Amino acid sequence: MANKLVYGQYRITNVGKEEYLGVSRIRPDIYPPPPAPVVVLRRGVLPPEFTIVPVDVGANAYIILVEQRVIRDQDGRVFAFENEPAEVWLIRYNDAQNAYTIERRAEVFPELYTGWTAPSPDETADPDQIFLSRFPEPSPFQLFRFERVGLE
C-alpha cells in the first residue's frame, strides 16, 4: 500500500518542467462551458488543487478532478470537463524516479503505456498543454509528483 494515493486534494508537479499543473483560465462566457485544457503553469502561478478519487487502489485506478470538473482525454490531449462522465486513469508509482505516471488503460499494446506528457522544450504546437503519448519507459516529462494539501 506504500505510495498508493488516497482520496484527497493534491497539487501535481511535472518532473521534467519542475512546474505545477493547472487549467487554462481562458473561458468564453457560454453554457455549457467548453473543456479547459490541463496545462503546465508558469512559475509563480498559484496552482489549483486536484481531487484524487480512488476507484480501485489495488489496480492503481483513480478519477481525477480539478475545480469540480473531471479530467478526460479528447483527441490525445488532456482537458477538464463539466457535465461529462469521468475517465478512469492509472496512477502508478515509479520507485526509481520517486514519481508517478498517469496512464490510460492499455487496450492494444499493454507493454506500451499511453500517459500524460508535458511538452518538452522542443515542442512548438502547444508548449503548455498536457497531451497523451506512448512510452516504454517514462521520461521526466511523463513523470509527476503529487503533493497532498489540506492536511493540518
DSSP file with accessible surface (Angstrom, degrees, kcal/mol):
  #  RESIDUE AA STRUCTURE BP1 BP2  ACC     N-H-->O    O-->H-N    N-H-->O    O-->H-N    TCO  KAPPA ALPHA  PHI   PSI    X-CA   Y-CA   Z-CA
    1    1 A M    >         0   0  166      0, 0.0     3,-1.7     0, 0.0     2,-0.0   0.000 360.0 360.0 360.0  -8.0    0.0    0.0    0.0
    2    2 A A  T 3   +     0   0   87      1,-0.3     3,-0.1     3,-0.0     0, 0.0  -0.344 360.0  11.6 -61.6 139.7    3.1    2.3    0.2
    3    3 A N  T 3  S+     0   0   71      1,-0.3     2,-0.4    89,-0.0    -1,-0.3   0.615  91.8 135.6  66.7  14.1    2.9    5.1   -2.4
    4    4 A K    <   -     0   0   60     -3,-1.7    -1,-0.3    88,-0.1     2,-0.2  -0.745  56.7-121.3 -85.5 139.8   -0.7    4.5   -3.2
    5    5 A L        -     0   0    8     -2,-0.4     2,-0.3    86,-0.2    55,-0.1  -0.581  24.3-152.9 -81.6 145.9   -2.7    7.7   -3.4
    6    6 A V        -     0   0   68     -2,-0.2    46,-0.2     1,-0.1    -1,-0.0  -0.732  37.4 -73.5-111.6 165.0   -5.7    8.1   -1.1
    7    7 A Y  S    S+     0   0  142     -2,-0.3     2,-0.3    44,-0.1    46,-0.2  -0.299  86.7  83.5 -55.4 134.9   -8.8   10.3   -1.6
    8    8 A G  E    S-A   52   0A   5     44,-1.5    44,-2.7    -3,-0.1     2,-0.4  -0.957  77.0 -52.9 159.4-173.5   -7.9   13.9   -1.1
    9    9 A Q  E     +AB  51 149A  55    140,-0.5   140,-2.6    -2,-0.3     2,-0.3  -0.804  50.4 173.6 -98.7 136.7   -6.6   17.2   -2.6
   10   10 A Y  E     -AB  50 148A  11     40,-2.7    40,-3.5    -2,-0.4     2,-0.4  -0.970  30.5-137.1-140.1 150.8   -3.2   17.3   -4.3
   11   11 A R  E     - B   0 147A  56    136,-2.4   136,-2.9    -2,-0.3     2,-0.5  -0.921  28.9-146.0-100.7 138.1   -1.1   19.7   -6.2
   12   12 A I  E     - B   0 146A   0     -2,-0.4     9,-2.7     9,-0.3     2,-0.4  -0.910  14.1-170.0-112.8 130.8    0.5   18.0   -9.2
   13   13 A T  E     -CB  20 145A  33    132,-2.5   132,-2.6    -2,-0.5     2,-0.5  -0.946  20.6-131.7-117.7 137.4    4.0   18.8  -10.5
   14   14 A N  E  >> -CB  19 144A   0      5,-2.7     4,-1.7    -2,-0.4     5,-0.8  -0.756  13.6-147.0 -84.6 131.7    5.6   17.7  -13.7
   15   15 A V  T  45S+     0   0   24    128,-2.7   126,-0.2    -2,-0.5    -1,-0.1   0.921  94.0  48.7 -66.4 -44.9    9.2   16.4  -13.0
   16   16 A G  T  45S+     0   0   26    124,-2.1   125,-0.2   127,-0.4    -1,-0.2   0.891 122.0  32.9 -65.8 -39.7   10.7   17.5  -16.3
   17   17 A K  T  45S-     0   0   53    123,-0.3    -1,-0.2     2,-0.2    -2,-0.2   0.655  93.6-141.9 -88.9 -19.7    9.3   21.0  -16.2
   18   18 A E  T  <5 +     0   0  141     -4,-1.7     2,-0.3     1,-0.2    -3,-0.2   0.882  63.3 115.2  55.5  40.9    9.5   21.3  -12.4
   19   19 A E  E   < -C   14   0A  30     -5,-0.8    -5,-2.7    24,-0.1    -1,-0.2  -0.958  68.7-103.0-136.1 157.2    6.2   23.3  -12.5
   20   20 A Y  E     -C   13   0A  71     -2,-0.3    21,-3.0    -7,-0.2     2,-0.3  -0.365  31.0-124.1 -74.6 158.0    2.7   22.7  -11.2
   21   21 A L  E     +N   40   0B   0     -9,-2.7    -9,-0.3    19,-0.2     2,-0.2  -0.691  41.1 145.7 -96.2 156.0   -0.2   21.7  -13.4
   22   22 A G  E     -N   39   0B   0     17,-2.4    17,-2.4    -2,-0.3     2,-0.3  -0.827  43.9 -84.8-161.1-161.9   -3.5   23.6  -13.6
   23   23 A V  E     -N   38   0B   3     15,-0.2    15,-0.2    -2,-0.2     2,-0.1  -0.929  44.7 -96.5-123.0 151.2   -6.2   24.5  -16.1
   24   24 A S        -     0   0   27     13,-2.2    17,-0.0    -2,-0.3    14,-0.0  -0.388  25.2-151.3 -63.2 136.4   -6.3   27.3  -18.6
   25   25 A R        +     0   0  154     -2,-0.1     2,-0.8    11,-0.1    -1,-0.1   0.462  65.8 106.5 -89.8  -2.7   -8.2   30.3  -17.3
   26   26 A I        +     0   0  147      2,-0.0    -2,-0.1     0, 0.0     0, 0.0  -0.699  45.0 160.5 -81.8 110.0   -9.4   31.4  -20.7
   27   27 A R        -     0   0  109     -2,-0.8     9,-0.0     9,-0.1    -2,-0.0  -0.965  34.8-134.0-135.8 120.0  -13.1   30.6  -20.8
   28   28 A P        -     0   0   68      0, 0.0     2,-1.9     0, 0.0    -2,-0.0  -0.345  31.3-109.6 -67.8 155.2  -15.7   32.0  -23.1
   29   29 A D  S    S+     0   0  170      4,-0.1     2,-0.3     2,-0.0    -2,-0.0  -0.499  77.1 115.6 -87.6  67.3  -18.9   33.1  -21.5
   30   30 A I        -     0   0  106     -2,-1.9     0, 0.0     4,-0.0     0, 0.0  -0.908  62.6 -96.2-131.7 160.7  -21.1   30.3  -22.9
   31   31 A Y  S    S+     0   0  184     -2,-0.3    -2,-0.0     1,-0.2     0, 0.0  -0.994 106.2  29.7-126.5 137.3  -23.1   27.4  -21.5
   32   32 A P  S    S-     0   0   85      0, 0.0    -1,-0.2     0, 0.0    51,-0.0   0.621 100.4-128.7 -70.7 151.3  -22.2   24.7  -21.3
   33   33 A P        -     0   0   19      0, 0.0    49,-0.4     0, 0.0    -2,-0.1  -0.338  22.1-112.9 -66.6 146.1  -18.6   25.8  -21.0
   34   34 A P        -     0   0   48      0, 0.0    46,-0.1     0, 0.0    -4,-0.0  -0.308  46.9 -78.8 -70.2 163.8  -16.1   24.2  -23.3
   35   35 A P        -     0   0   38      0, 0.0    46,-0.2     0, 0.0    34,-0.0  -0.331  43.8-131.3 -63.5 146.3  -13.4   21.9  -21.8
   36   36 A A  E     -D   80   0A   3     44,-2.6    44,-3.1    -3,-0.1    -9,-0.1  -0.872  22.7-117.9-100.2 128.2  -10.5   23.6  -20.2
   37   37 A P  E     -D   79   0A  29      0, 0.0   -13,-2.2     0, 0.0     2,-0.5  -0.367  19.5-127.2 -63.8 139.1   -7.0   22.4  -21.2
   38   38 A V  E     +N   23   0B   0     40,-2.6    92,-2.8    92,-0.2     2,-0.3  -0.801  44.3 176.7 -84.1 126.4   -4.8   20.9  -18.5
   39   39 A V  E     -NO  22 129B  20    -17,-2.4   -17,-2.4    -2,-0.5     2,-0.6  -0.839  40.3-104.1-131.5 163.8   -1.6   22.8  -18.7
   40   40 A V  E     -N   21   0B   7     88,-2.3   -19,-0.2    -2,-0.3     2,-0.1  -0.814  48.7-131.3 -84.6 124.0    1.8   23.3  -17.1
   41   41 A L        -     0   0   22    -21,-3.0     2,-0.1    -2,-0.6     3,-0.1  -0.449  17.3-106.1 -78.9 153.2    1.5   26.6  -15.2
   42   42 A R    >   -     0   0  157      1,-0.1     3,-2.1    -2,-0.1   -22,-0.1  -0.423  51.7 -82.0 -71.9 150.9    4.1   29.4  -15.4
   43   43 A R  T 3  S+     0   0  179      1,-0.3    -1,-0.1    -2,-0.1     3,-0.1  -0.262 117.6  24.6 -54.9 133.6    6.4   29.8  -12.4
   44   44 A G  T 3  S+     0   0   83      1,-0.3     2,-0.4    -3,-0.1    -1,-0.3   0.278  86.8 126.4  93.8 -10.6    4.7   31.8   -9.7
   45   45 A V    <   -     0   0   71     -3,-2.1    -1,-0.3   -25,-0.1   -25,-0.2  -0.687  67.7-116.7 -82.4 130.4    1.1   31.0  -10.7
   46   46 A L        -     0   0  138     -2,-0.4    -1,-0.1    -3,-0.1    -3,-0.0  -0.509  33.6-134.6 -67.8 122.1   -0.9   29.6   -7.8
   47   47 A P        -     0   0   15      0, 0.0   -25,-0.1     0, 0.0     2,-0.1  -0.464  11.9-121.6 -80.6 150.9   -1.9   26.0   -8.7
   48   48 A P        -     0   0   13      0, 0.0     2,-0.5     0, 0.0   -36,-0.3  -0.353  29.8-104.9 -77.9 168.8   -5.4   24.6   -8.2
   49   49 A E        -     0   0   77    -38,-0.1    18,-0.8    -2,-0.1     2,-0.4  -0.855  28.7-147.9 -97.2 128.2   -6.0   21.5   -6.1
   50   50 A F  E     -AE  10  66A   0    -40,-3.5   -40,-2.7    -2,-0.5     2,-0.5  -0.787  11.0-136.6 -91.8 138.1   -6.7   18.3   -7.9
   51   51 A T  E     -AE   9  65A  21     14,-2.8    14,-2.4    -2,-0.4     2,-0.6  -0.853  13.5-157.0 -96.8 126.1   -9.1   15.8   -6.3
   52   52 A I  E     -AE   8  64A   0    -44,-2.7   -44,-1.5    -2,-0.5    12,-0.2  -0.923   8.4-171.1-105.0 122.7   -8.0   12.2   -6.5
   53   53 A V  E     - E   0  63A  41     10,-2.8    10,-2.7    -2,-0.6     2,-0.1  -0.951  19.1-134.1-117.6 111.8  -10.8    9.7   -6.1
   54   54 A P  E     + E   0  62A  44      0, 0.0     8,-0.3     0, 0.0     3,-0.1  -0.435  28.5 170.3 -65.2 135.3   -9.8    6.0   -5.8
   55   55 A V  E    S-     0   0A  74      6,-2.9     2,-0.2    -2,-0.1     7,-0.2   0.717  83.6  -6.2-106.0 -45.9  -11.8    3.6   -7.9
   56   56 A D  E > > - E   0  61A  87      5,-1.9     5,-2.5     1,-0.1     3,-0.9  -0.735  64.2-172.4-152.1  93.3   -9.6    0.5   -7.4
   57   57 A V  G > 5S+     0   0   32      1,-0.3     3,-1.7     3,-0.2   -52,-0.1   0.879  86.1  59.2 -59.9 -39.3   -6.5    1.2   -5.3
   58   58 A G  G 3 5S+     0   0   65      1,-0.3    -1,-0.3     2,-0.1    -2,-0.0   0.839 112.1  40.4 -59.2 -31.7   -5.1   -2.3   -5.9
   59   59 A A  G < 5S-     0   0   44     -3,-0.9    -1,-0.3     2,-0.1    -2,-0.2   0.288 113.9-118.0 -97.8   7.1   -5.2   -1.7   -9.7
   60   60 A N  T < 5 +     0   0   31     -3,-1.7    31,-2.5     1,-0.2     2,-0.5   0.797  61.7 155.3  61.9  29.4   -3.9    1.9   -9.3
   61   61 A A  E   < +EF  56  90A   0     -5,-2.5    -6,-2.9    29,-0.2    -5,-1.9  -0.798  11.1 159.5 -98.1 128.5   -7.2    3.2  -10.8
   62   62 A Y  E     -EF  54  89A   1     27,-2.9    27,-3.4    -2,-0.5     2,-0.4  -0.965  37.4-131.6-142.9 156.1   -8.4    6.7  -10.0
   63   63 A I  E     -EF  53  88A  38    -10,-2.7   -10,-2.8    -2,-0.3     2,-0.4  -0.898  26.5-152.6-103.6 140.2  -10.7    9.5  -11.1
   64   64 A I  E     +E   52   0A   0     23,-0.5     7,-2.5    -2,-0.4     2,-0.3  -0.961  15.7 177.8-118.3 131.0   -9.0   12.9  -11.3
   65   65 A L  E     -EG  51  70A  37    -14,-2.4   -14,-2.8    -2,-0.4     2,-0.4  -0.934  11.8-168.9-126.5 155.1  -11.0   16.2  -10.9
   66   66 A V  E >  S-EG  50  69A   0      3,-2.4     3,-1.9    -2,-0.3   -16,-0.2  -0.983  79.0  -8.3-142.7 130.3  -10.0   19.8  -10.8
   67   67 A E  T 3  S-     0   0   68    -18,-0.8     3,-0.1    -2,-0.4   -17,-0.1   0.892 130.0 -56.8  50.1  43.5  -12.3   22.6   -9.8
   68   68 A Q  T 3  S+     0   0  187      1,-0.2     2,-0.4    14,-0.0    -1,-0.3   0.683 114.6 118.0  62.9  22.1  -15.2   20.1   -9.7
   69   69 A R  E <   -G   66   0A   5     -3,-1.9    -3,-2.4    13,-0.1    13,-0.2  -0.945  65.2-120.5-116.7 141.1  -14.5   19.1  -13.4
   70   70 A V  E     -GH  65  81A  19     11,-1.8    11,-3.3    -2,-0.4     2,-0.5  -0.506  21.4-125.8 -80.9 146.2  -13.5   15.7  -14.5
   71   71 A I  E     + H   0  80A   1     -7,-2.5    16,-0.7     9,-0.2    -7,-0.3  -0.824  41.9 161.1 -93.8 125.5  -10.2   15.1  -16.3
   72   72 A R  E     - H   0  79A  61      7,-2.7     7,-2.8    -2,-0.5     2,-0.3  -0.935  38.8-108.1-139.8 162.9  -10.6   13.3  -19.6
   73   73 A D  E     + H   0  78A  28     -2,-0.3     2,-0.3     5,-0.2     5,-0.2  -0.695  29.5 179.3 -88.6 141.0   -8.8   12.7  -22.9
   74   74 A Q  E >  S- H   0  77A  77      3,-2.5     3,-1.4    -2,-0.3    -2,-0.0  -0.892  73.1 -23.9-142.8 113.9  -10.0   14.4  -26.0
   75   75 A D  T 3  S-     0   0  149     -2,-0.3     3,-0.1     1,-0.3    57,-0.0   0.862 126.1 -49.8  55.7  38.9   -8.1   13.8  -29.3
   76   76 A G  T 3  S+     0   0   30      1,-0.3    56,-2.8    55,-0.1     2,-0.3   0.583 119.4 102.5  80.6  10.0   -4.9   12.9  -27.4
   77   77 A R  E <  S-IH 131  74A  71     -3,-1.4    -3,-2.5    54,-0.3     2,-0.5  -0.889  71.3-118.3-123.8 157.1   -4.9   16.0  -25.2
   78   78 A V  E     + H   0  73A   0     52,-2.4   -40,-2.6    -2,-0.3     2,-0.3  -0.835  38.3 168.9-104.5 127.4   -5.9   16.3  -21.5
   79   79 A F  E     -DH  37  72A  29     -7,-2.8    -7,-2.7    -2,-0.5     2,-0.5  -0.915  35.4-123.8-132.8 160.5   -8.9   18.5  -20.6
   80   80 A A  E     -DH  36  71A   0    -44,-3.1   -44,-2.6    -2,-0.3     2,-0.4  -0.923  35.6-166.1-104.1 124.4  -11.1   19.3  -17.6
   81   81 A F  E     - H   0  70A  16    -11,-3.3   -11,-1.8    -2,-0.5     2,-0.4  -0.891  15.1-145.5-115.0 143.7  -14.8   18.8  -18.5
   82   82 A E  S    S+     0   0   65     -2,-0.4   -13,-0.1   -49,-0.4   -14,-0.0  -0.824  84.7   7.5 -98.3 144.6  -18.0   19.9  -16.8
   83   83 A N  S    S+     0   0  121     -2,-0.4    -1,-0.2     1,-0.2   -14,-0.1   0.855  99.7 119.8  57.8  40.0  -21.0   17.6  -17.0
   84   84 A E  S    S-     0   0   92     -3,-0.3    -1,-0.2   -12,-0.0   -14,-0.2  -0.940  71.5 -93.2-128.0 154.9  -19.2   14.7  -18.6
   85   85 A P        -     0   0   88      0, 0.0     2,-0.1     0, 0.0    -4,-0.1  -0.370  49.5-105.4 -64.5 148.4  -18.6   11.1  -17.5
   86   86 A A        -     0   0   44    -14,-0.0     2,-0.4     1,-0.0   -14,-0.1  -0.426  24.7-139.2 -74.1 148.8  -15.4   10.5  -15.6
   87   87 A E        -     0   0   25    -16,-0.7   -23,-0.5   -23,-0.2     2,-0.5  -0.903  16.7-129.7-105.6 138.2  -12.5    8.8  -17.1
   88   88 A V  E     -F   63   0A  38     -2,-0.4    17,-0.4   -25,-0.1     2,-0.3  -0.770  25.5-165.8 -90.9 129.2  -10.5    6.3  -15.0
   89   89 A W  E     -F   62   0A   0    -27,-3.4   -27,-2.9    -2,-0.5     2,-0.6  -0.860  19.0-129.9-112.5 148.6   -6.7    6.9  -15.0
   90   90 A L  E     -FJ  61 103A  16     13,-3.1    13,-3.3    -2,-0.3     2,-0.7  -0.888  20.5-167.2 -96.8 119.4   -4.0    4.5  -13.8
   91   91 A I  E     - J   0 102A   2    -31,-2.5     2,-0.4    -2,-0.6    11,-0.2  -0.933  12.9-175.7-110.7 106.0   -1.6    6.4  -11.5
   92   92 A R  E     - J   0 101A  77      9,-1.8     9,-2.4    -2,-0.7     2,-0.3  -0.897  21.8-129.6-111.8 135.4    1.5    4.2  -11.0
   93   93 A Y  E     - J   0 100A  57     -2,-0.4     2,-0.7     7,-0.2     7,-0.2  -0.581  12.9-153.1 -82.3 136.0    4.4    4.9   -8.7
   94   94 A N  E >>> - J   0  99A  36      5,-3.5     5,-1.4    -2,-0.3     4,-1.2  -0.918   3.8-164.4-110.6 104.0    7.9    4.6  -10.3
   95   95 A D  T 345S+     0   0  127     -2,-0.7     3,-0.5     1,-0.2    -1,-0.2   0.892  86.0  55.3 -55.6 -44.7   10.4    3.7   -7.5
   96   96 A A  T 345S+     0   0   89      1,-0.2    -1,-0.2     2,-0.1    -2,-0.0   0.831 119.0  32.4 -63.0 -30.8   13.5    4.7   -9.5
   97   97 A Q  T <45S-     0   0   84     -3,-0.6    -1,-0.2     2,-0.2    -2,-0.2   0.471  97.6-131.7-104.1  -6.6   12.2    8.2  -10.1
   98   98 A N  T  <5S+     0   0   96     -4,-1.2     2,-0.3    -3,-0.5    -3,-0.2   0.918  76.8  93.4  53.4  44.0   10.2    8.7   -6.9
   99   99 A A  E   <S-J   94   0A   0     -5,-1.4    -5,-3.5    46,-0.1     2,-0.3  -0.918  70.6-110.8-153.4 176.9    7.3    9.9   -9.1
  100  100 A Y  E     -JK  93 144A  25     44,-3.4    44,-2.9    -2,-0.3     2,-0.3  -0.845  10.1-142.6-118.4 153.7    4.2    8.7  -10.8
  101  101 A T  E     -J   92   0A   7     -9,-2.4    -9,-1.8    -2,-0.3     2,-0.5  -0.840  13.1-147.1-104.6 151.4    2.9    8.2  -14.3
  102  102 A I  E     +J   91   0A   1     40,-0.3    14,-3.0    -2,-0.3     2,-0.3  -0.975  32.9 173.3-119.9 112.9   -0.7    8.9  -15.2
  103  103 A E  E     -JL  90 115A   4    -13,-3.3   -13,-3.1    -2,-0.5    12,-0.3  -0.830  34.6-121.3-127.1 157.8   -1.8    6.5  -17.8
  104  104 A R        -     0   0   77     10,-3.0    10,-0.5    -2,-0.3     2,-0.2  -0.563  52.6 -87.4 -83.9 158.4   -4.8    5.3  -19.8
  105  105 A R        -     0   0  125    -17,-0.4     2,-0.4    -2,-0.2    -1,-0.1  -0.500  47.7-114.0 -66.4 131.7   -5.7    1.6  -19.5
  106  106 A A        +     0   0   51     -2,-0.2    -1,-0.1     1,-0.2     7,-0.1  -0.546  44.9 164.4 -71.5 124.0   -3.8   -0.4  -22.1
  107  107 A E  S    S+     0   0  161     -2,-0.4    -1,-0.2     2,-0.1    -2,-0.0   0.773  73.3  11.8-107.6 -41.5   -6.1   -1.8  -24.7
  108  108 A V  S    S+     0   0   97      1,-0.2    -2,-0.1     4,-0.1     0, 0.0   0.858 133.1  28.1-106.7 -52.0   -4.0   -2.9  -27.6
  109  109 A F    >   -     0   0   95      3,-0.2     3,-1.8     1,-0.1    -1,-0.2  -0.786  59.5-179.6-117.0  88.8   -0.3   -2.8  -26.6
  110  110 A P  T 3  S+     0   0   85      0, 0.0    -1,-0.1     0, 0.0    -4,-0.1   0.753  81.4  61.4 -63.8 -19.4    0.0   -3.4  -22.8
  111  111 A E  T 3  S+     0   0  122      1,-0.1     2,-0.5     2,-0.0    -2,-0.0   0.666  98.3  65.5 -80.1 -15.4    3.8   -3.1  -23.0
  112  112 A L  S <  S-     0   0   55     -3,-1.8     2,-0.3    22,-0.0    -3,-0.2  -0.936  79.3-146.7-107.4 124.2    3.5    0.4  -24.2
  113  113 A Y  E     - M   0 135A  75     22,-2.1    22,-2.3    -2,-0.5     2,-0.6  -0.677   2.4-153.5 -88.1 141.4    2.0    2.9  -21.8
  114  114 A T  E     + M   0 134A  32    -10,-0.5   -10,-3.0    -2,-0.3     2,-0.3  -0.964  38.3 152.3-111.8 110.9   -0.1    5.8  -23.0
  115  115 A G  E     -LM 103 133A   0     18,-2.6    18,-1.9    -2,-0.6   -12,-0.3  -0.859  48.9 -68.6-140.1 171.4    0.2    8.5  -20.5
  116  116 A W  E     - M   0 132A   0    -14,-3.0     2,-0.4    -2,-0.3   -14,-0.3  -0.332  49.2-172.6 -58.5 139.0    0.2   12.2  -19.6
  117  117 A T  E     - M   0 131A   9     14,-2.5    14,-2.4   -16,-0.1    25,-0.2  -0.996  18.2-143.3-140.4 129.2    3.1   14.0  -21.1
  118  118 A A        -     0   0    1     23,-3.0    12,-0.1    -2,-0.4    11,-0.1  -0.696  40.6 -98.1 -85.3 142.8    4.2   17.6  -20.6
  119  119 A P        -     0   0    1      0, 0.0    -1,-0.1     0, 0.0    11,-0.0  -0.365  36.4-129.4 -61.1 137.7    5.7   19.2  -23.7
  120  120 A S    >   -     0   0   28      1,-0.1     3,-2.0    -3,-0.0  -103,-0.0  -0.357  33.6 -96.0 -77.1 168.0    9.4   19.2  -23.9
  121  121 A P  T 3  S+     0   0  103      0, 0.0    -1,-0.1     0, 0.0  -104,-0.0   0.754 125.4  61.1 -58.5 -20.2   11.2   22.5  -24.6
  122  122 A D  T 3  S+     0   0  140      2,-0.0     2,-0.2     5,-0.0     0, 0.0   0.644  79.6 106.1 -79.8 -16.9   11.3   21.4  -28.2
  123  123 A E    <   +     0   0   78     -3,-2.0     0, 0.0     1,-0.1     0, 0.0  -0.446  35.7 166.7 -67.6 135.3    7.5   21.3  -28.5
  124  124 A T        +     0   0  130     -2,-0.2    -1,-0.1     2,-0.1    -2,-0.0   0.608  58.7  75.9-120.8 -21.4    6.1   24.2  -30.5
  125  125 A A  S    S-     0   0   82      1,-0.3    -2,-0.0     2,-0.1     0, 0.0   0.957 124.9 -11.5 -60.8 -55.1    2.5   23.2  -31.2
  126  126 A D        -     0   0   54      3,-0.1    -1,-0.3     1,-0.0     3,-0.2  -0.765  68.3-167.1-145.8  95.9    1.2   23.9  -27.7
  127  127 A P  S    S+     0   0   58      0, 0.0    -4,-0.1     0, 0.0    -2,-0.1   0.552  83.6  34.5 -69.5  -5.2    4.1   24.5  -25.3
  128  128 A D  S    S+     0   0   34    -10,-0.1   -88,-2.3   -89,-0.1     2,-0.2   0.664  88.2  99.9-118.7 -26.6    1.9   24.2  -22.2
  129  129 A Q  B     -O   39   0B   9    -90,-0.2     2,-0.3    -3,-0.2   -90,-0.3  -0.450  68.5-124.2 -76.5 137.9   -0.9   21.7  -22.7
  130  130 A I        +     0   0    0    -92,-2.8   -52,-2.4   -52,-0.3     2,-0.3  -0.567  36.9 179.5 -73.3 135.0   -0.6   18.1  -21.3
  131  131 A F  E     -IM  77 117A  34    -14,-2.4   -14,-2.5    -2,-0.3     2,-0.4  -0.811  27.8-104.7-131.0 172.2   -1.1   15.5  -24.0
  132  132 A L  E     + M   0 116A  20    -56,-2.8     2,-0.3    -2,-0.3   -16,-0.2  -0.835  40.4 163.8-100.9 138.1   -1.0   11.7  -24.3
  133  133 A S  E     - M   0 115A  28    -18,-1.9   -18,-2.6    -2,-0.4     2,-0.3  -0.983  35.0-112.2-147.6 158.2    1.9    9.8  -25.7
  134  134 A R  E     + M   0 114A 129     -2,-0.3   -20,-0.2   -20,-0.2   -22,-0.0  -0.681  37.3 168.3 -90.2 144.9    3.1    6.2  -25.7
  135  135 A F  E     - M   0 113A   8    -22,-2.3   -22,-2.1    -2,-0.3    -2,-0.0  -0.977  35.8-153.4-155.4 138.6    6.3    5.3  -24.0
  136  136 A P  S    S+     0   0   85      0, 0.0    -1,-0.1     0, 0.0   -22,-0.0   0.857  97.8  15.1 -77.0 -36.2    8.0    2.0  -23.0
  137  137 A E  S    S-     0   0  147    -24,-0.1     2,-0.1   -25,-0.0   -25,-0.0  -0.998  94.2-109.5-134.7 137.9    9.8    3.8  -20.1
  138  138 A P        -     0   0   23      0, 0.0     5,-0.0     0, 0.0    -3,-0.0  -0.395  23.0-150.6 -74.1 141.9    8.8    7.2  -18.8
  139  139 A S    >   -     0   0   43     -2,-0.1     3,-2.3     1,-0.0     4,-0.2  -0.529  41.2 -93.3 -92.2 171.0   10.9   10.3  -19.4
  140  140 A P  G >  S+     0   0   64      0, 0.0  -124,-2.1     0, 0.0     3,-1.1   0.813 127.6  61.5 -57.2 -25.7   10.9   13.2  -16.8
  141  141 A F  G 3  S+     0   0   46      1,-0.2   -23,-3.0  -126,-0.2  -124,-0.0   0.586 104.7  48.2 -77.9  -7.8    8.2   14.8  -19.0
  142  142 A Q  G <  S+     0   0   17     -3,-2.3     2,-0.4   -25,-0.2   -40,-0.3   0.195  97.8  88.3-112.2  13.5    5.9   11.8  -18.3
  143  143 A L    <   -     0   0    0     -3,-1.1  -128,-2.7    -4,-0.2  -127,-0.4  -0.914  54.4-173.6-117.1 142.1    6.5   11.7  -14.5
  144  144 A F  E     -BK  14 100A   0    -44,-2.9   -44,-3.4    -2,-0.4     2,-0.4  -0.961  15.7-144.2-135.8 148.6    4.5   13.6  -11.9
  145  145 A R  E     -B   13   0A 103   -132,-2.6  -132,-2.5    -2,-0.3     2,-0.5  -0.914  12.7-147.5-112.2 141.4    4.7   14.3   -8.2
  146  146 A F  E     -B   12   0A  27     -2,-0.4     2,-0.6  -134,-0.2  -134,-0.2  -0.948   8.4-165.1-111.8 120.2    1.6   14.5   -6.0
  147  147 A E  E     -B   11   0A  81   -136,-2.9  -136,-2.4    -2,-0.5     2,-0.2  -0.927  19.5-134.4-107.7 111.8    1.8   16.9   -3.0
  148  148 A R  E     -B   10   0A  96     -2,-0.6     2,-0.3  -138,-0.2  -138,-0.3  -0.469  28.7-174.5 -67.8 134.1   -1.1   16.3   -0.5
  149  149 A V  E     +B    9   0A  15   -140,-2.6  -140,-0.5    -2,-0.2     3,-0.1  -0.857  52.5  46.3-125.8 162.3   -2.7   19.5    0.6
  150  150 A G  S    S+     0   0   63      1,-0.3     2,-0.5    -2,-0.3    -1,-0.1   0.512  72.3 128.1  88.2   2.8   -5.4   20.4    3.2
  151  151 A L              0   0  119     -3,-0.1    -1,-0.3     0, 0.0    -3,-0.0  -0.816 360.0 360.0 -93.2 130.4   -4.0   18.3    6.0
  152  152 A E              0   0  235     -2,-0.5    -3,-0.0    -3,-0.1     0, 0.0  -0.790 360.0 360.0-104.8 360.0   -3.5   20.2    9.2
